[in-house]
Amino acid sequence: MSDEKSAKKGLWDRTYQVGVAVRDLDQAISFYERLGIGPFTEGPSAHSVMRKVYGEDAPDTRVSGKIAQMGNIEFELLSPVAGRTVQGDFIDERGEGIVHICGYTDDLDSDIEEMARLGFEIISQGEFDDGGKFAYFDTREVGGVVLELFQTGSSWG
């Protein structure tokens, strides 16, 4: 049996979203709508009031995002607009593609502590104008995919 630490049971049971980093949001929307995915609506990125990237305050960092439902999966297209972003770095290093998988949480602060206990640092985090918040964890070591946790705010039913 391994001595390696494992995440608490159920941490990722409420995974709901796949995020794709793209250079041109409008072009990506047109492409996916041709495939029958959509309609796309504004994502939560537009409502960010605080953001840190790689541990540094990033008030001028902006990411534009649009979301669409694909059955039980939320499909998010993300395009870097200003400042250094995880999505921009992903595109620079790997090209366009799946950048993150996201799950809901009811206690992001506790889950941040859990991920830190496992040795996974936050590479981006933020808060939204409705009190919601998110954290991207550096899980890129295998597969290059970032895992994100999202705690909803008051505008989510």
Backbone as a chain_set.jsonl record, in Angstrom:
{"seq": "MSDEKSAKKGLWDRTYQVGVAVRDLDQAISFYERLGIGPFTEGPSAHSVMRKVYGEDAPDTRVSGKIAQMGNIEFELLSPVAGRTVQGDFIDERGEGIVHICGYTDDLDSDIEEMARLGFEIISQGEFDDGGKFAYFDTREVGGVVLELFQTGSSWG", "coords": {"N": [[0.839, -1.181, 0.0], [0.504, 2.276, -0.733], [2.151, 5.144, 0.687], [1.436, 7.586, -0.098], [-0.452, 10.584, 0.049], [-4.014, 10.932, -0.239], [-6.863, 12.487, -1.783], [-9.743, 13.735, -0.02], [-12.683, 11.747, 0.167], [-15.105, 12.149, -2.332], [-14.448, 14.721, -3.203], [-14.393, 15.521, -5.91], [-16.882, 14.811, -6.844], [-18.943, 16.415, -7.785], [-18.379, 17.354, -10.319], [-18.782, 19.333, -13.163], [-18.129, 20.847, -15.41], [-16.339, 21.552, -18.441], [-13.595, 23.313, -19.552], [-12.398, 25.195, -22.281], [-9.613, 26.606, -23.747], [-9.285, 29.247, -26.003], [-8.176, 31.156, -28.849], [-9.685, 32.993, -30.357], [-12.701, 33.987, -29.488], [-15.223, 34.488, -30.732], [-14.945, 33.135, -33.189], [-14.624, 30.528, -32.238], [-17.106, 30.1, -31.004], [-18.824, 30.208, -33.252], [-17.884, 27.94, -34.624], [-18.495, 25.799, -32.801], [-21.26, 26.136, -32.546], [-22.079, 25.415, -35.097], [-21.782, 22.726, -34.844], [-23.9, 22.109, -33.309], [-23.803, 22.782, -30.666], [-24.763, 24.918, -28.15], [-27.207, 27.474, -27.421], [-24.659, 29.959, -26.705], [-23.933, 31.705, -23.727], [-23.125, 34.516, -21.619], [-20.4, 33.897, -19.495], [-19.254, 33.374, -16.055], [-16.824, 34.739, -15.857], [-16.902, 37.421, -16.642], [-17.782, 38.738, -14.436], [-15.893, 38.962, -12.48], [-14.384, 40.251, -9.594], [-12.134, 40.217, -8.131], [-8.929, 38.902, -8.643], [-6.28, 36.602, -8.592], [-3.238, 35.578, -9.99], [-0.938, 33.073, -10.314], [-0.207, 33.545, -7.675], [0.023, 36.301, -7.438], [-1.544, 39.505, -7.097], [-3.855, 40.413, -9.566], [-5.271, 42.687, -10.875], [-5.756, 43.792, -13.399], [-6.013, 41.708, -15.103], [-7.861, 39.945, -17.493], [-10.311, 37.682, -18.663], [-12.302, 36.481, -21.211], [-15.339, 34.788, -21.329], [-17.635, 32.283, -22.454], [-20.521, 30.252, -22.073], [-22.152, 27.076, -22.622], [-24.684, 24.578, -22.496], [-24.175, 21.086, -22.632], [-25.873, 18.54, -22.571], [-25.54, 17.135, -19.442], [-23.224, 18.476, -18.979], [-21.45, 21.489, -18.609], [-20.14, 23.547, -21.023], [-17.426, 25.496, -21.479], [-16.023, 28.222, -23.101], [-13.015, 29.947, -23.208], [-11.177, 32.913, -23.5], [-8.154, 34.618, -23.383], [-7.848, 38.055, -22.507], [-6.554, 40.296, -21.327], [-3.493, 40.858, -19.561], [-1.503, 38.408, -17.694], [-2.61, 35.112, -17.898], [-3.893, 31.891, -16.916], [-5.127, 30.605, -19.024], [-4.054, 31.944, -21.263], [-1.334, 31.273, -20.984], [-1.579, 28.522, -21.327], [-2.436, 28.349, -24.022], [-0.185, 29.494, -25.272], [1.765, 27.571, -24.657], [0.697, 25.062, -25.433], [-1.175, 25.352, -27.418], [-4.591, 25.784, -28.556], [-7.191, 24.26, -26.555], [-8.514, 21.798, -24.197], [-8.433, 23.183, -21.114], [-9.246, 23.171, -18.462], [-11.062, 21.306, -15.927], [-13.934, 21.468, -14.013], [-15.403, 21.499, -10.747], [-18.191, 21.772, -8.499], [-18.197, 23.204, -5.198], [-19.024, 23.454, -1.722], [-17.529, 24.637, 0.17], [-15.013, 26.307, -0.426], [-12.694, 27.326, 0.801], [-11.952, 25.337, 2.671], [-11.487, 23.245, 0.878], [-9.346, 24.257, -0.553], [-7.386, 24.131, 1.415], [-7.304, 21.344, 1.629], [-6.353, 20.579, -0.921], [-3.848, 21.825, -0.816], [-2.679, 20.325, 1.218], [-2.285, 18.016, -0.167], [-0.329, 18.829, -1.827], [-0.807, 20.494, -4.009], [-0.692, 23.51, -5.562], [-2.386, 26.693, -5.752], [-2.961, 28.203, -8.829], [-4.448, 30.142, -9.98], [-6.958, 32.28, -8.793], [-10.103, 33.651, -7.726], [-12.756, 36.036, -7.084], [-16.253, 36.694, -7.431], [-18.758, 39.19, -8.274], [-21.077, 38.457, -6.968], [-20.375, 37.102, -4.717], [-19.522, 34.536, -5.216], [-16.779, 32.236, -5.775], [-13.597, 31.007, -7.021], [-11.005, 28.561, -7.621], [-8.117, 27.614, -9.312], [-6.135, 24.791, -9.584], [-2.761, 23.609, -9.65], [-2.558, 21.079, -11.408], [-1.387, 20.092, -13.614], [0.606, 18.27, -14.161], [0.138, 15.608, -15.051], [-1.272, 14.936, -18.043], [-1.766, 17.637, -18.496], [-3.976, 19.115, -17.679], [-5.826, 21.456, -15.792], [-7.344, 21.377, -12.622], [-10.289, 22.749, -11.312], [-12.095, 24.333, -8.693], [-15.297, 25.544, -7.798], [-17.206, 27.759, -5.969], [-20.46, 28.632, -5.573], [-22.184, 31.797, -5.799], [-24.553, 34.317, -4.734], [-26.165, 34.675, -7.01], [-26.691, 32.253, -8.145], [-28.953, 29.646, -8.569]], "CA": [[0.0, 0.0, 0.0], [1.277, 3.5, -0.867], [2.07, 6.144, 1.748], [1.068, 8.85, -0.708], [-1.724, 11.138, 0.512], [-5.112, 10.941, -1.2], [-7.903, 13.486, -1.534], [-10.915, 13.259, 0.714], [-13.712, 11.122, -0.661], [-16.166, 13.015, -2.821], [-14.0, 16.065, -3.568], [-14.697, 15.823, -7.309], [-18.155, 14.184, -7.211], [-19.865, 17.37, -8.417], [-17.745, 17.905, -11.514], [-19.862, 19.716, -14.07], [-17.735, 21.749, -16.486], [-15.094, 21.426, -19.19], [-13.199, 24.619, -20.078], [-11.526, 25.14, -23.446], [-8.922, 27.862, -24.036], [-9.304, 29.565, -27.432], [-7.616, 32.469, -29.198], [-10.742, 33.862, -30.892], [-13.949, 33.518, -28.892], [-16.306, 34.503, -31.721], [-14.697, 32.051, -34.142], [-14.889, 29.265, -31.538], [-18.562, 29.985, -30.837], [-19.377, 29.85, -34.564], [-17.515, 26.559, -34.901], [-19.253, 24.863, -31.97], [-22.687, 26.235, -32.869], [-22.274, 24.59, -36.311], [-21.846, 21.341, -34.373], [-25.111, 21.933, -32.521], [-23.555, 23.141, -29.261], [-25.161, 26.296, -27.916], [-26.578, 28.782, -27.566], [-23.685, 30.382, -25.713], [-24.269, 32.885, -22.939], [-21.998, 35.056, -20.862], [-19.94, 33.097, -18.361], [-18.976, 34.137, -14.836], [-15.577, 35.507, -15.939], [-17.207, 38.845, -16.794], [-18.199, 39.304, -13.156], [-14.795, 38.843, -11.529], [-14.032, 41.5, -8.904], [-10.792, 40.009, -7.579], [-8.265, 37.774, -9.276], [-4.847, 36.397, -8.395], [-2.67, 34.64, -10.945], [0.37, 32.627, -9.843], [0.04, 34.129, -6.365], [0.116, 37.765, -7.496], [-2.758, 40.241, -7.418], [-3.929, 40.634, -11.013], [-6.502, 43.455, -11.096], [-5.955, 44.118, -14.811], [-6.164, 40.475, -15.87], [-9.229, 39.692, -17.938], [-10.59, 36.529, -19.509], [-13.668, 36.494, -21.71], [-15.845, 33.42, -21.36], [-19.017, 31.983, -22.836], [-20.884, 28.895, -21.671], [-23.293, 26.403, -23.241], [-24.95, 23.251, -21.928], [-24.073, 19.88, -23.473], [-26.442, 17.548, -21.661], [-25.235, 17.479, -18.049], [-21.926, 19.141, -18.934], [-21.339, 22.875, -19.037], [-19.012, 23.711, -21.936], [-17.001, 26.89, -21.35], [-14.966, 28.713, -23.972], [-12.31, 31.015, -22.513], [-10.173, 33.575, -24.315], [-7.452, 35.652, -22.633], [-8.052, 39.4, -23.041], [-5.525, 41.212, -20.819], [-2.686, 40.357, -18.458], [-1.107, 37.001, -17.724], [-3.687, 34.218, -17.469], [-3.665, 30.456, -17.088], [-5.586, 30.261, -20.365], [-3.063, 32.465, -22.2], [-0.142, 30.432, -20.875], [-1.921, 27.225, -21.93], [-2.422, 28.522, -25.476], [1.21, 29.705, -25.68], [2.556, 26.352, -24.466], [0.108, 23.855, -26.004], [-2.194, 25.66, -28.419], [-5.953, 25.749, -28.035], [-7.624, 22.95, -26.097], [-9.118, 21.68, -22.867], [-7.531, 23.752, -20.117], [-9.647, 22.81, -17.102], [-12.277, 20.593, -15.562], [-14.361, 22.172, -12.803], [-16.429, 20.92, -9.894], [-18.777, 22.617, -7.458], [-17.889, 22.964, -3.797], [-19.748, 24.296, -0.778], [-16.556, 25.228, 1.084], [-13.777, 26.423, -1.188], [-11.552, 27.53, 1.692], [-11.581, 24.029, 3.184], [-10.949, 22.445, -0.215], [-8.011, 24.803, -0.837], [-6.513, 23.508, 2.42], [-7.185, 19.93, 1.26], [-5.46, 20.473, -2.075], [-2.506, 22.189, -0.34], [-2.205, 19.163, 1.965], [-1.873, 17.048, -1.18], [0.804, 19.393, -2.549], [-1.229, 21.187, -5.221], [-0.785, 24.952, -5.357], [-3.33, 27.487, -6.54], [-2.304, 29.002, -9.863], [-5.334, 31.275, -10.244], [-8.156, 32.272, -7.961], [-10.816, 34.91, -7.813], [-14.088, 36.215, -6.511], [-17.223, 37.329, -8.313], [-19.533, 40.251, -7.64], [-22.187, 37.897, -6.186], [-19.819, 36.348, -3.596], [-18.962, 33.272, -5.673], [-15.325, 32.251, -5.888], [-13.024, 29.859, -7.7], [-9.566, 28.336, -7.524], [-7.493, 26.688, -10.253], [-5.013, 24.115, -8.93], [-1.738, 23.172, -10.583], [-2.634, 19.614, -11.588], [-0.991, 19.904, -15.019], [1.702, 17.295, -14.255], [-0.294, 14.472, -15.872], [-2.339, 15.306, -18.966], [-1.776, 19.071, -18.758], [-5.284, 19.699, -17.359], [-5.993, 22.117, -14.506], [-8.613, 21.125, -11.934], [-10.832, 23.968, -10.713], [-13.269, 24.234, -7.825], [-16.125, 26.756, -7.866], [-18.243, 27.92, -4.952], [-21.433, 29.559, -6.138], [-22.59, 32.989, -5.064], [-25.993, 34.557, -4.556], [-26.946, 34.683, -8.255], [-26.878, 30.887, -8.607], [-30.128, 29.052, -7.94]], "C": [[0.883, 1.243, 0.0], [1.087, 4.413, 0.336], [1.627, 7.501, 1.202], [-0.316, 9.291, -0.233], [-2.752, 11.104, -0.614], [-6.137, 11.99, -0.793], [-9.049, 12.873, -0.745], [-11.949, 12.723, -0.268], [-14.755, 12.165, -1.067], [-15.74, 14.391, -3.291], [-14.419, 16.455, -4.98], [-16.016, 15.206, -7.777], [-19.117, 15.113, -7.941], [-19.206, 18.083, -9.602], [-18.821, 18.155, -12.56], [-19.392, 20.432, -15.332], [-16.406, 21.344, -17.121], [-14.807, 22.8, -19.792], [-12.18, 24.47, -21.19], [-10.942, 26.533, -23.689], [-8.868, 28.059, -25.553], [-8.713, 30.951, -27.667], [-8.727, 33.454, -29.563], [-12.093, 33.317, -30.442], [-15.081, 33.458, -29.913], [-16.158, 33.374, -32.74], [-15.01, 30.697, -33.506], [-16.389, 29.048, -31.358], [-19.206, 29.571, -32.159], [-19.105, 28.388, -34.897], [-18.391, 25.592, -34.109], [-20.756, 24.948, -32.208], [-23.016, 25.455, -34.14], [-22.399, 23.122, -35.951], [-23.075, 21.068, -33.511], [-24.935, 22.215, -31.038], [-23.885, 24.617, -29.092], [-26.637, 26.337, -27.623], [-25.589, 29.067, -26.422], [-24.162, 31.647, -25.023], [-23.032, 33.333, -22.164], [-21.669, 34.162, -19.676], [-19.606, 33.98, -17.172], [-17.723, 35.003, -14.907], [-15.816, 37.009, -16.022], [-17.515, 39.526, -15.466], [-17.133, 39.182, -12.071], [-14.477, 40.208, -10.923], [-12.667, 41.408, -8.234], [-10.205, 38.788, -8.252], [-6.792, 37.788, -8.892], [-4.405, 35.355, -9.405], [-1.241, 34.35, -10.498], [0.769, 33.361, -8.561], [0.112, 35.643, -6.312], [-1.255, 38.383, -7.765], [-2.735, 40.591, -8.902], [-5.192, 41.422, -11.361], [-6.785, 43.777, -12.56], [-6.105, 42.893, -15.701], [-7.629, 40.275, -16.225], [-9.272, 38.476, -18.853], [-12.047, 36.654, -19.939], [-14.144, 35.052, -21.832], [-17.305, 33.338, -21.753], [-19.292, 30.529, -22.509], [-22.106, 28.395, -22.449], [-23.463, 25.058, -22.549], [-24.813, 22.182, -23.002], [-24.585, 18.742, -22.608], [-26.17, 17.993, -20.23], [-23.93, 18.249, -17.892], [-22.067, 20.594, -19.371], [-20.045, 22.997, -19.831], [-18.641, 25.18, -21.93], [-15.858, 27.176, -22.318], [-14.344, 29.93, -23.301], [-11.216, 31.585, -23.403], [-9.491, 34.662, -23.48], [-7.611, 37.011, -23.31], [-6.92, 40.334, -22.617], [-4.778, 40.57, -19.657], [-2.316, 38.896, -18.629], [-2.231, 36.15, -17.156], [-3.256, 32.77, -17.648], [-4.038, 30.048, -18.509], [-4.58, 30.729, -21.424], [-1.792, 31.638, -22.18], [-0.385, 29.073, -21.527], [-1.826, 27.315, -23.454], [-0.986, 28.689, -25.972], [2.014, 28.412, -25.646], [2.027, 25.155, -25.259], [-0.816, 24.108, -27.191], [-3.568, 25.595, -27.771], [-6.306, 24.345, -27.549], [-8.23, 22.986, -24.715], [-8.098, 22.117, -21.819], [-7.926, 23.352, -18.701], [-10.92, 21.977, -17.061], [-12.658, 21.142, -14.196], [-15.451, 21.405, -12.062], [-16.942, 21.939, -8.895], [-18.242, 22.226, -6.084], [-18.752, 23.883, -2.939], [-18.808, 25.028, 0.167], [-15.195, 25.293, 0.411], [-12.562, 26.564, -0.278], [-11.05, 26.202, 2.252], [-10.941, 23.168, 2.09], [-9.587, 22.953, -0.678], [-7.006, 24.206, 0.141], [-6.27, 22.04, 2.081], [-6.211, 19.756, 0.093], [-4.02, 20.847, -1.693], [-1.885, 21.017, 0.423], [-1.676, 18.097, 1.011], [-0.707, 17.553, -2.027], [0.456, 20.125, -3.83], [-1.477, 22.657, -4.925], [-1.887, 25.56, -6.214], [-2.527, 28.263, -7.575], [-3.173, 30.173, -10.315], [-6.528, 31.148, -9.318], [-8.817, 33.634, -8.059], [-12.154, 34.864, -7.119], [-14.953, 36.959, -7.506], [-18.068, 38.325, -7.534], [-20.71, 39.732, -6.814], [-21.703, 37.073, -4.985], [-19.29, 34.976, -3.978], [-17.452, 33.379, -5.776], [-14.835, 30.951, -6.5], [-11.544, 29.752, -7.391], [-9.164, 27.293, -8.561], [-6.267, 26.102, -9.552], [-4.039, 23.597, -9.983], [-1.673, 21.647, -10.618], [-2.185, 19.232, -12.998], [0.041, 18.805, -15.226], [1.359, 16.099, -15.146], [-1.463, 14.938, -16.741], [-2.457, 16.785, -19.258], [-3.066, 19.787, -18.39], [-5.286, 20.267, -15.935], [-7.332, 21.674, -13.912], [-9.011, 22.399, -11.205], [-11.978, 23.594, -9.787], [-13.959, 25.585, -7.798], [-17.183, 26.712, -6.785], [-19.199, 28.996, -5.438], [-21.708, 30.727, -5.194], [-24.094, 33.134, -5.064], [-26.809, 34.502, -5.845], [-27.169, 33.293, -8.824], [-28.012, 30.244, -7.833], [-29.834, 27.718, -7.413]], "O": [[1.914, 1.259, 0.672], [0.012, 4.457, 0.933], [1.463, 8.455, 1.963], [-1.234, 8.478, -0.125], [-2.408, 11.231, -1.789], [-6.263, 12.336, 0.382], [-9.293, 11.667, -0.794], [-12.061, 13.202, -1.396], [-15.22, 12.954, -0.244], [-16.583, 15.167, -3.74], [-14.765, 17.612, -5.22], [-16.246, 15.089, -8.981], [-20.014, 14.645, -8.643], [-19.452, 19.264, -9.847], [-19.668, 17.298, -12.813], [-20.189, 20.611, -16.252], [-15.489, 20.867, -16.453], [-15.662, 23.384, -20.458], [-11.215, 23.716, -21.065], [-11.677, 27.512, -23.821], [-8.462, 27.163, -26.292], [-8.75, 31.811, -26.786], [-8.71, 34.606, -29.132], [-12.566, 32.305, -30.958], [-15.821, 32.475, -29.954], [-17.142, 32.733, -33.108], [-15.59, 29.823, -34.15], [-16.884, 27.935, -31.539], [-20.048, 28.673, -32.179], [-19.984, 27.681, -35.391], [-18.966, 24.666, -34.681], [-21.457, 23.944, -32.087], [-24.106, 24.894, -34.256], [-23.047, 22.356, -36.665], [-23.277, 19.949, -33.039], [-25.824, 21.917, -30.24], [-23.351, 25.465, -29.807], [-27.27, 25.282, -27.582], [-25.68, 28.494, -25.336], [-24.723, 32.543, -25.654], [-22.035, 32.616, -22.075], [-22.56, 33.726, -18.946], [-19.668, 35.205, -17.272], [-17.568, 35.917, -14.097], [-15.008, 37.79, -15.519], [-17.509, 40.754, -15.381], [-17.436, 39.287, -10.882], [-14.32, 41.196, -11.641], [-12.11, 42.423, -7.815], [-10.876, 37.769, -8.418], [-6.146, 38.836, -8.868], [-5.105, 34.372, -9.648], [-0.436, 35.264, -10.326], [1.924, 33.746, -8.384], [0.25, 36.211, -5.229], [-2.034, 37.857, -8.56], [-1.707, 41.016, -9.429], [-6.078, 40.913, -12.048], [-7.937, 44.01, -12.927], [-6.301, 43.018, -16.91], [-8.516, 40.414, -15.383], [-8.397, 38.271, -19.694], [-12.923, 36.905, -19.111], [-13.439, 34.2, -22.373], [-18.105, 34.215, -21.425], [-18.416, 29.675, -22.645], [-22.963, 29.172, -22.87], [-22.491, 24.472, -22.072], [-25.275, 22.349, -24.131], [-23.791, 18.048, -21.972], [-26.53, 19.106, -19.847], [-23.571, 18.633, -16.779], [-22.719, 20.893, -20.372], [-18.981, 22.594, -19.362], [-19.442, 26.024, -22.33], [-14.857, 26.461, -22.347], [-15.055, 30.839, -22.874], [-10.427, 30.843, -23.987], [-10.166, 35.531, -22.929], [-7.522, 37.116, -24.533], [-6.384, 41.077, -23.439], [-5.361, 39.828, -18.866], [-2.749, 38.232, -19.571], [-2.745, 36.426, -16.072], [-2.361, 32.469, -18.438], [-3.346, 29.238, -19.127], [-4.287, 29.997, -22.37], [-1.229, 31.331, -23.232], [0.496, 28.535, -22.199], [-1.213, 26.463, -24.096], [-0.607, 28.094, -26.981], [2.854, 28.183, -26.516], [2.812, 24.321, -25.71], [-1.197, 23.169, -27.891], [-3.681, 25.375, -26.565], [-5.786, 23.355, -28.065], [-8.436, 24.05, -24.132], [-7.043, 21.502, -21.662], [-7.066, 23.205, -17.832], [-11.719, 21.947, -17.997], [-11.806, 21.268, -13.316], [-16.302, 20.755, -12.669], [-16.221, 22.853, -8.494], [-17.885, 21.073, -5.842], [-19.159, 24.958, -3.379], [-19.229, 25.934, 0.886], [-14.333, 24.446, 0.644], [-11.512, 25.985, -0.554], [-9.842, 25.97, 2.301], [-9.973, 22.45, 2.343], [-8.761, 22.169, -1.145], [-5.905, 23.821, -0.252], [-5.152, 21.546, 2.23], [-5.346, 18.88, 0.126], [-3.074, 20.244, -2.199], [-0.691, 20.75, 0.283], [-0.739, 17.367, 1.336], [-0.158, 16.812, -2.844], [1.334, 20.357, -4.661], [-2.357, 23.006, -4.138], [-2.267, 25.018, -7.253], [-1.531, 28.904, -7.243], [-2.68, 31.095, -10.965], [-7.042, 30.054, -9.087], [-8.19, 34.63, -8.421], [-12.615, 33.827, -6.642], [-14.464, 37.748, -8.316], [-18.096, 38.312, -6.303], [-21.288, 40.489, -6.035], [-22.503, 36.424, -4.311], [-18.668, 34.308, -3.151], [-16.904, 34.479, -5.854], [-15.536, 29.939, -6.508], [-10.91, 30.715, -6.958], [-9.782, 26.235, -8.673], [-5.456, 26.841, -8.991], [-4.446, 23.195, -11.073], [-0.849, 21.022, -9.951], [-2.558, 18.177, -13.511], [0.324, 18.443, -16.368], [2.204, 15.634, -15.912], [-2.522, 15.294, -16.223], [-3.176, 17.169, -20.18], [-3.243, 20.951, -18.75], [-4.804, 19.628, -15.0], [-8.336, 21.604, -14.622], [-8.184, 23.048, -10.564], [-12.735, 22.661, -10.057], [-13.311, 26.632, -7.78], [-17.957, 25.76, -6.688], [-18.796, 30.133, -5.685], [-21.497, 30.652, -3.984], [-24.821, 32.186, -5.36], [-28.023, 34.304, -5.791], [-27.779, 33.159, -9.885], [-28.041, 30.283, -6.603], [-30.714, 27.069, -6.848]]}, "num_chains": 1, "name": "protein.A"}
